[in-house]
Amino acid sequence: MGKILVGLSGGVDSAVAALLLRRQGYDIAGAYIKTWSDEVDPFSDCPGSEDIAFARGVCERLNIPFEIVNLVDTYQDRIVRYLIEGYRAGTTPNPDVMCNREIKFGAFLDYAKSHGFDQVATGHYCRKIPSADGWEYIAEGLDPNKDQSYFLAMVTPAQLPSVVFPIGHLLKPEVRKMAHEAGLPNAARKDSQGICFLGKVKINDFLAKYIPDEPGPIVNLSGKVLGEHRGVHRYTIGQRKGIGIPSNTDNKAYVVIAKDLESHTLIVAFDEPTTASLYYPEVRVHGISHITHPFIGMDNLSVRVRYRDPRVPISSMVPESDGSLRVIFESPQRALATGQIMAFYQDDRLLGGGIMIAG
């Protein structure tokens, strides 16, 4: 058995991942990945000190070594910059997906390998399964309410052999029960939500420090001005709440369908199935990442366009000359935004992902 460095977030999922590996006889240690600090930005509300305390407590309970791996600078360079520049360019970035590729299974894995570990483990709800063709695949977690395979869509083939997902076969209540029975200090701790370094800070309040507001008009599809916005970077495609435009006399709600960066114009339309510009029959995807071998030409493919959305079937994929794919859906998909991640599946197996170019 090799040595495994377990990434401990302070939450119960990664704690039980360490617990299971310990029981299975692996030589393990726990590590908290430090990605943010008050020295970087005192504006944030990330509960880092509390997370570290829980992670350390788990290691003490399991009698395994604990360390803090400082990746603050790397996180700033690869994730925070990606987030800010994405919003500045009018796209919708996904820092959670990129954090897995660039930090947890990128810089953190590199650190582990350089310090004598063979693999890293996390508390993701997904599985790694062998296939008859000799490849290992990422499969959805067995808990349909907690499956996190979507967030691993951009993991690379070089990373996958060195990653372990110990809890992907469990349901969340089973994880909680194991933690309680083992006396882990975070057994009842609530799950974290959102991006860690933001804490309770809203994304627009954070972005306001880096992207200046440039007010402009809010218009409908015929160009009629309905109001004014503070900056197009504050809005996402498909957004209904917080636009500042009341529903019409028929109580139909407006939704953001497009952003014009050059004229600083926000374009809205009624949120209803007949609004063709809100529904996409196809979309281009670039920056394709194959977790195993290329999936172009495979049968029975489906995609997930957002984390909480169900997988939807596609009718075809057409390679473009620039290396992107044109993905045609069997039925149009609502409110897709450039910069979002599309994850590709065959049944419950995650095949890879890419970045969408909508519009």
Secondary structure in CASP SS format (residue, H / E / C, confidence):
PFRMAT SS
TARGET T0000
AUTHOR 0000-0000-0000
METHOD secondary structure of the structure
MODEL  1
M C 1.00
G C 1.00
K E 1.00
I E 1.00
L E 1.00
V E 1.00
G E 1.00
L C 1.00
S C 1.00
G C 1.00
G C 1.00
V H 1.00
D H 1.00
S H 1.00
A H 1.00
V H 1.00
A H 1.00
A H 1.00
L H 1.00
L H 1.00
L H 1.00
R H 1.00
R H 1.00
Q C 1.00
G C 1.00
Y C 1.00
D E 1.00
I E 1.00
A E 1.00
G E 1.00
A E 1.00
Y E 1.00
I E 1.00
K E 1.00
T C 1.00
W C 1.00
S C 1.00
D C 1.00
E C 1.00
V C 1.00
D C 1.00
P C 1.00
F C 1.00
S C 1.00
D C 1.00
C C 1.00
P C 1.00
G H 1.00
S H 1.00
E H 1.00
D H 1.00
I H 1.00
A H 1.00
F H 1.00
A H 1.00
R H 1.00
G H 1.00
V H 1.00
C H 1.00
E H 1.00
R H 1.00
L H 1.00
N C 1.00
I C 1.00
P C 1.00
F E 1.00
E E 1.00
I E 1.00
V E 1.00
N E 1.00
L C 1.00
V H 1.00
D H 1.00
T H 1.00
Y H 1.00
Q H 1.00
D H 1.00
R H 1.00
I H 1.00
V H 1.00
R H 1.00
Y H 1.00
L H 1.00
I H 1.00
E H 1.00
G H 1.00
Y H 1.00
R H 1.00
A C 1.00
G C 1.00
T C 1.00
T C 1.00
P C 1.00
N C 1.00
P H 1.00
D H 1.00
V H 1.00
M H 1.00
C H 1.00
N H 1.00
R H 1.00
E H 1.00
I H 1.00
K H 1.00
F H 1.00
G H 1.00
A H 1.00
F H 1.00
L H 1.00
D H 1.00
Y H 1.00
A H 1.00
K H 1.00
S H 1.00
H C 1.00
G C 1.00
F C 1.00
D C 1.00
Q E 1.00
V E 1.00
A E 1.00
T C 1.00
G C 1.00
H C 1.00
Y C 1.00
C E 1.00
R E 1.00
K E 1.00
I E 1.00
P E 1.00
S C 1.00
A C 1.00
D C 1.00
G C 1.00
W C 1.00
E E 1.00
Y E 1.00
I E 1.00
A E 1.00
E E 1.00
G C 1.00
L C 1.00
D C 1.00
P C 1.00
N C 1.00
K C 1.00
D C 1.00
Q C 1.00
S H 1.00
Y H 1.00
F H 1.00
L H 1.00
A C 1.00
M C 1.00
V C 1.00
T C 1.00
P C 1.00
A C 1.00
Q C 1.00
L H 1.00
P H 1.00
S H 1.00
V E 1.00
V E 1.00
F C 1.00
P C 1.00
I C 1.00
G C 1.00
H C 1.00
L C 1.00
L C 1.00
K H 1.00
P H 1.00
E H 1.00
V H 1.00
R H 1.00
K H 1.00
M H 1.00
A H 1.00
H H 1.00
E H 1.00
A C 1.00
G C 1.00
L C 1.00
P C 1.00
N C 1.00
A C 1.00
A C 1.00
R C 1.00
K C 1.00
D C 1.00
S C 1.00
Q C 1.00
G C 1.00
I C 1.00
C H 1.00
F H 1.00
L H 1.00
G C 1.00
K C 1.00
V C 1.00
K C 1.00
I H 1.00
N H 1.00
D H 1.00
F H 1.00
L H 1.00
A C 1.00
K C 1.00
Y C 1.00
I C 1.00
P C 1.00
D C 1.00
E C 1.00
P C 1.00
G E 1.00
P E 1.00
I E 1.00
V E 1.00
N C 1.00
L C 1.00
S C 1.00
G C 1.00
K C 1.00
V E 1.00
L E 1.00
G E 1.00
E E 1.00
H E 1.00
R C 1.00
G C 1.00
V H 1.00
H H 1.00
R H 1.00
Y C 1.00
T C 1.00
I C 1.00
G C 1.00
Q C 1.00
R C 1.00
K C 1.00
G C 1.00
I C 1.00
G C 1.00
I C 1.00
P C 1.00
S C 1.00
N C 1.00
T C 1.00
D C 1.00
N C 1.00
K C 1.00
A C 1.00
Y E 1.00
V E 1.00
V E 1.00
I E 1.00
A E 1.00
K E 1.00
D E 1.00
L C 1.00
E C 1.00
S C 1.00
H C 1.00
T E 1.00
L E 1.00
I E 1.00
V E 1.00
A E 1.00
F E 1.00
D C 1.00
E C 1.00
P C 1.00
T C 1.00
T C 1.00
A H 1.00
S H 1.00
L H 1.00
Y E 1.00
Y E 1.00
P E 1.00
E E 1.00
V E 1.00
R E 1.00
V E 1.00
H E 1.00
G E 1.00
I E 1.00
S E 1.00
H E 1.00
I C 1.00
T C 1.00
H C 1.00
P C 1.00
F C 1.00
I C 1.00
G C 1.00
M C 1.00
D C 1.00
N C 1.00
L E 1.00
S E 1.00
V E 1.00
R E 1.00
V C 1.00
R C 1.00
Y C 1.00
R C 1.00
D C 1.00
P C 1.00
R C 1.00
V E 1.00
P E 1.00
I E 1.00
S E 1.00
S E 1.00
M E 1.00
V E 1.00
P E 1.00
E C 1.00
S C 1.00
D C 1.00
G C 1.00
S C 1.00
L E 1.00
R E 1.00
V E 1.00
I E 1.00
F E 1.00
E E 1.00
S E 1.00
P E 1.00
Q E 1.00
R E 1.00
A C 1.00
L C 1.00
A C 1.00
T C 1.00
G C 1.00
Q C 1.00
I E 1.00
M E 1.00
A E 1.00
F E 1.00
Y E 1.00
Q E 1.00
D C 1.00
D C 1.00
R E 1.00
L E 1.00
L E 1.00
G E 1.00
G E 1.00
G E 1.00
I E 1.00
M E 1.00
I E 1.00
A C 1.00
G C 1.00
END
